[in-house]
Amino acid sequence: MSPLSKARRTGLSPARRTGALGATAAVIATALAGWTAHTSPAHADSAGQPPSSLTAQKLSWHTCSPPTPAQGTQPAPGRAWQCATLKAPLDYTHPDGETISLALIRTKATDPDRRIGSLLFNFGGPGASGVSILPSTGNEFQTLNSRYDLVGFDPRGVGASAPVTCLSDKETDAYYSGEGPSDVVAPLQDPAAFAQHYLNSCRHNSGRILTHVDTVSAARDMDLMREVLGDRKLNYFGMSYGTKLGAVYAHLYPHHVGHLVLDAVMDPTKDPLQEALAQTKGFQLALDNYMKDCAAAHDAACPTGTGGSDGNQKLAALLTALDQQPLPTRDGRKLTADLAFTGIMSALYSQSTWPTLTSALNEAQHHGRGDTLLQLADAYNGRDTQGRYANINSANTAINCADQKQRYTDTDVHTHLKQFRNASPLFGDAMAWSLTSCTGWPSTATTDASQVNAPGAAPVLVIGNTGDPATPYEGARHMAHALGTSAIHITLTGQGHGGYTSNNTCLKNLVDHYLLNNTTPPPNTTCT
């Protein structure tokens, strides 16, 4: 089997994820073809308002427990953090009906006399747990914490909020590696058996939430949070997929917008094929920039040589070798070609992990060990040291597929495969095959485009990083135009996914002044 051929055929590769893993399998889609959604997503023209029993609910804040395995691998939050559960409608077209529980976390403003209100965060994916991530990244937002309660949440279908769950941990482990007990591995190698098993597992383990995880419903959840938290306006910081969620909120509730920061912006104008192709080009750009930096820093010792075609060939050779003979690691698992591919892609999200990628590649090429690349892959896949997986992959698929109308076939992939390979010799195949991830998945979406125009909204910061691999820079320009006159487009000339946490003083000060002092920067400001 050639490198990534399994991932290409199943979608369980790190493709078409903005801050998280790509989608499900092409073969899964076949089994799901007869499975239809029972209700429609709660779009603006069909949703009712939550009843007073929900809007007037009182949150019971308490000491937080450590994150569940479904929430991820972050450590337990400190004593400054409090957790609570919010009740929300399962289906906003029937707001008086069944409810679900949404997990929240907060740390109170450190200067209560100057407190502005709550600042909600979404870290992307879709599928990332805000309850798990916010405490571990809280130091990045200390300045904002002076006047805001920092609030994270697990969106519906994610973490501890009615999580979407499909494969077991052992099955996920075996699928990513191709290794494990024969009774676990064998069904996963047969497309038909795997598709049927995945379908049965999703339906059995996820229940009714599976058809109610669309972004519009999640945006309505945020407005319920705003009201229950006691905020007249929503103050929000969204990254990656969180920018789409924030923009949809602004469209639904323009007059409820207080301050919105959209950082690492998804492009609302692209269909899934265009988005996947743009992301393919983005990751190749990030890889080229990494290889150029590596060659300048290490010369002949750089594991990708002089970069360019030479570097692409060296990486392809490594993956081919791993496909034939996986490398050992200290925990007894093997580094396979697919896991190495995930590790490489993972390290391109931030310039700060480029040195780690260099060490990992040297370790694999010259020492015959796969420890560091496996650690990178595990971090990206949400696997902890005990072999437990966060539900980010299942949630990512369910949310993406609930939002998009288009369903692609193998024929569609073959038609566009050359474009993807031209965009990236390393990433092209996996990204192209990820297009089939939603075929057969239940959805009543009527369009692939997100409705984000927000007339009458307060100013919204829209931040694009010129070197962003996962959400290419042009998406920020398109989002700013789609939002309308409320959008303030900001450019960061840098590397990596996102801007605020990239240690760029110019951008951080600009965002802090906007959120803390209500100072709106001039449109088209550039930070270098």
Secondary structure as the mmCIF struct_conf table of DSSP 4:
data_model
#
loop_
_struct_conf.conf_type_id
_struct_conf.id
_struct_conf.beg_label_comp_id
_struct_conf.beg_label_asym_id
_struct_conf.beg_label_seq_id
_struct_conf.end_label_comp_id
_struct_conf.end_label_asym_id
_struct_conf.end_label_seq_id
TURN_TY1_P TURN_TY1_P1 PRO A 3 LEU A 4
HELX_RH_AL_P HELX_RH_AL_P1 SER A 5 THR A 10
BEND BEND1 SER A 13 PRO A 14
BEND BEND2 ARG A 16 ARG A 16
BEND BEND3 THR A 18 ALA A 20
HELX_RH_AL_P HELX_RH_AL_P2 ALA A 26 LEU A 32
TURN_TY1_P TURN_TY1_P2 ALA A 33 GLY A 34
BEND BEND4 HIS A 38 THR A 39
TURN_TY1_P TURN_TY1_P3 ALA A 44 SER A 46
HELX_LH_PP_P HELX_LH_PP_P1 ALA A 47 PRO A 51
HELX_RH_AL_P HELX_RH_AL_P3 SER A 52 THR A 55
TURN_TY1_P TURN_TY1_P4 ALA A 56 ALA A 56
STRN STRN1 HIS A 62 THR A 63
HELX_LH_PP_P HELX_LH_PP_P2 CYS A 64 THR A 68
HELX_RH_3T_P HELX_RH_3T_P1 PRO A 69 GLN A 71
BEND BEND5 THR A 73 THR A 73
HELX_LH_PP_P HELX_LH_PP_P3 GLN A 74 PRO A 77
TURN_TY1_P TURN_TY1_P5 ARG A 79 ALA A 80
STRN STRN2 GLN A 82 PRO A 89
BEND BEND6 LEU A 90 LEU A 90
TURN_TY1_P TURN_TY1_P6 TYR A 92 THR A 93
BEND BEND7 HIS A 94 HIS A 94
TURN_TY1_P TURN_TY1_P7 PRO A 95 ASP A 96
BEND BEND8 GLY A 97 GLY A 97
STRN STRN3 THR A 99 THR A 107
BEND BEND9 THR A 110 THR A 110
HELX_RH_3T_P HELX_RH_3T_P2 PRO A 112 ARG A 114
STRN STRN4 GLY A 117 ASN A 122
TURN_TY1_P TURN_TY1_P8 GLY A 125 GLY A 127
HELX_RH_AL_P HELX_RH_AL_P4 GLY A 130 THR A 137
HELX_RH_3T_P HELX_RH_3T_P3 GLY A 138 PHE A 141
HELX_RH_AL_P HELX_RH_AL_P5 GLN A 142 ASN A 145
TURN_TY1_P TURN_TY1_P9 SER A 146 ARG A 147
STRN STRN5 TYR A 148 PHE A 153
TURN_TY1_P TURN_TY1_P10 ARG A 156 GLY A 157
STRN STRN6 VAL A 158 VAL A 158
TURN_TY1_P TURN_TY1_P11 GLY A 159 ALA A 160
STRN STRN7 SER A 161 SER A 161
BEND BEND10 ALA A 162 ALA A 162
BEND BEND11 LEU A 167 LEU A 167
HELX_RH_AL_P HELX_RH_AL_P6 ASP A 169 SER A 177
BEND BEND12 GLY A 178 GLY A 178
BEND BEND13 GLY A 180 GLY A 180
HELX_RH_AL_P HELX_RH_AL_P7 SER A 182 GLN A 189
BEND BEND14 ASP A 190 ASP A 190
HELX_RH_AL_P HELX_RH_AL_P8 PRO A 191 SER A 206
HELX_RH_3T_P HELX_RH_3T_P4 GLY A 207 THR A 211
BEND BEND15 HIS A 212 HIS A 212
HELX_RH_AL_P HELX_RH_AL_P9 THR A 215 LEU A 229
TURN_TY1_P TURN_TY1_P12 GLY A 230 GLY A 230
BEND BEND16 ARG A 232 LYS A 233
STRN STRN8 LEU A 234 MET A 239
TURN_TY1_P TURN_TY1_P13 SER A 240 SER A 240
HELX_RH_AL_P HELX_RH_AL_P10 TYR A 241 LEU A 252
HELX_RH_3T_P HELX_RH_3T_P5 PRO A 254 HIS A 256
STRN STRN9 VAL A 257 ASP A 263
BEND BEND17 ALA A 264 ALA A 264
TURN_TY1_P TURN_TY1_P14 PRO A 268 THR A 269
HELX_RH_AL_P HELX_RH_AL_P11 PRO A 272 HIS A 298
HELX_RH_3T_P HELX_RH_3T_P6 ASP A 299 ALA A 301
TURN_TY1_P TURN_TY1_P15 PRO A 303 THR A 306
BEND BEND18 GLY A 307 GLY A 307
HELX_RH_AL_P HELX_RH_AL_P12 GLY A 308 GLN A 324
BEND BEND19 GLN A 325 GLN A 325
HELX_LH_PP_P HELX_LH_PP_P4 PRO A 326 PRO A 326
STRN STRN10 LEU A 327 PRO A 328
TURN_TY1_P TURN_TY1_P16 ARG A 330 ASP A 331
BEND BEND20 GLY A 332 GLY A 332
STRN STRN11 LYS A 334 LEU A 335
HELX_RH_AL_P HELX_RH_AL_P13 ALA A 337 ALA A 347
TURN_TY1_P TURN_TY1_P17 LEU A 348 TYR A 349
HELX_RH_3T_P HELX_RH_3T_P7 GLN A 351 THR A 353
HELX_RH_AL_P HELX_RH_AL_P14 TRP A 354 HIS A 367
HELX_RH_AL_P HELX_RH_AL_P15 ASP A 371 ASN A 381
TURN_TY1_P TURN_TY1_P18 GLY A 382 GLY A 382
STRN STRN12 ARG A 383 ARG A 383
TURN_TY1_P TURN_TY1_P19 THR A 385 GLN A 386
BEND BEND21 GLY A 387 GLY A 387
STRN STRN13 TYR A 389 TYR A 389
TURN_TY1_P TURN_TY1_P20 ASN A 391 ASN A 391
HELX_RH_AL_P HELX_RH_AL_P16 ILE A 392 ASP A 403
HELX_RH_AL_P HELX_RH_AL_P17 ASP A 410 ALA A 423
TURN_TY1_P TURN_TY1_P21 PRO A 425 PHE A 427
HELX_RH_AL_P HELX_RH_AL_P18 GLY A 428 TRP A 433
HELX_RH_3T_P HELX_RH_3T_P8 SER A 434 CYS A 438
TURN_TY1_P TURN_TY1_P22 THR A 439 GLY A 440
BEND BEND22 THR A 446 THR A 446
BEND BEND23 ASP A 448 ALA A 449
TURN_TY1_P TURN_TY1_P23 PRO A 455 GLY A 456
HELX_LH_PP_P HELX_LH_PP_P5 ALA A 457 PRO A 459
STRN STRN14 VAL A 460 GLY A 467
BEND BEND24 PRO A 469 THR A 471
TURN_TY1_P TURN_TY1_P24 TYR A 473 TYR A 473
HELX_RH_AL_P HELX_RH_AL_P19 GLU A 474 LEU A 483
TURN_TY1_P TURN_TY1_P25 THR A 485 SER A 486
STRN STRN15 ALA A 487 GLN A 495
BEND BEND25 GLY A 496 HIS A 497
BEND BEND26 GLY A 499 GLY A 499
HELX_RH_3T_P HELX_RH_3T_P9 TYR A 500 SER A 502
TURN_TY1_P TURN_TY1_P26 ASN A 503 ASN A 503
HELX_RH_AL_P HELX_RH_AL_P20 THR A 505 ASN A 517
HELX_LH_PP_P HELX_LH_PP_P6 THR A 520 PRO A 522
TURN_TY1_P TURN_TY1_P27 PRO A 523 ASN A 524
STRN STRN16 THR A 525 CYS A 527
#
